[in-house]
Amino acid sequence: MSYCIANPDEFPSVIERASLMSQEGYYIVSLLVDGVPRTIVGADRRPFHFRSIDQVKALLSEASIDYAELTFNCSYDEMIGAAESLSPVSMPLHGFIQSKEK
């Protein structure tokens, strides 16, 4: 299931979790709504490539977001001699969370 960037009026007003996955130069966003994960897609139905966290935040500005996180791969695992991969790494986005009166 997904939400199309071309139809922002269809986006939910309450989001349990917004997960931003950092790729090389862009972000892919997955939303957890009513326990079901949904990806934000473009008109071509492929995952939409957001250029910044602010772009995602602006799109979801009307929603109440319970939790937001950024997930990224650590490209330095091999350089620091880690026995196990440290990737992926997730961190909360505190400034992204928006609780609105329901």
N, C-alpha and C positions, 0 to 999 in steps of 0.2 A: 504494500500500500504506500501511497505517496501523496504529497501536496505539490501542485504545480505553481511555480514562481509566477506564471502568467495570470493566476487566479488568487490573488492575496485575500480576497473576501472569503474564500473557503478555508482559510487557516483557522485553527482552533483558538478560542479565547483563553483556554486553560491548558498549559503544557506542563506535564510532570517533569520532563527532563529534556533539555536541549543539548545535544552532543555535537560539538564541532570537531571534525577530524581534519587536522592539518596535513595537507599533501605538499607537494613541491610547488609552492607559490600560490596556493588556493586552499579553500576550505570546503568540505562537504558536510552538510548538516542533516542530522537525524533527530526527529522529535518523538518522544514517547508520550502518547495521548491515550488515555483509558487503557493503559497497559500494552498498547500496540505500537511497535516502532514504525515510523514512517519517514521516508527520505524526502527532502525537498528536491524536486526535479525541474528541468527546463521544459520548454514546449516539445522538445524531442523525446521526452520521458526518460532522459538520462540524468544522473545526479548533476545538479546545478553547481557550477564552480563559483563560489563567492570569493571575491578578491580581498576582503578584509573582514575582521570581526565586527567592525562598525556597520558594514553593509548588512550583516546578519541581524545585528541588534536593531537597526532601523526597520527592517522587514517585520520583526517580531515585536515591535514597540507597543502594540496594542494588546498583547497577550500577557497573561499572568504566568510567569515561569517559576516553578518551584525549585529547580536545580539546573545549573548549566555547567558544562565541563568542556575543557579543551584536551584533545588526545593527539599526541604526536609521537613519531618515532625518534629514537635517540641514535643519531648517526655516528656517535663516538664510541659505541660498544667495543669495536675492534681496536680502536686507538688506545683505549685505557686498559686493555687486557682483561676485560670482564669475562669471567668464566661462563656466565650466563648472560643472555641478552637482557638489557634494561628496557627494551621496547615492548609494546608501546607504553608511554608514560601519560597519565591523566592528571589533570589538576582542575580544581573548581574555578569557575569564573564568577567571583563574588559580585563584581560590578555589573554583571549581565542579568542577575536575578531581579525580577520585577514582580512583586506581589501586589495585585490589585484587589480591591473589594469585590467580592463575588456576589 
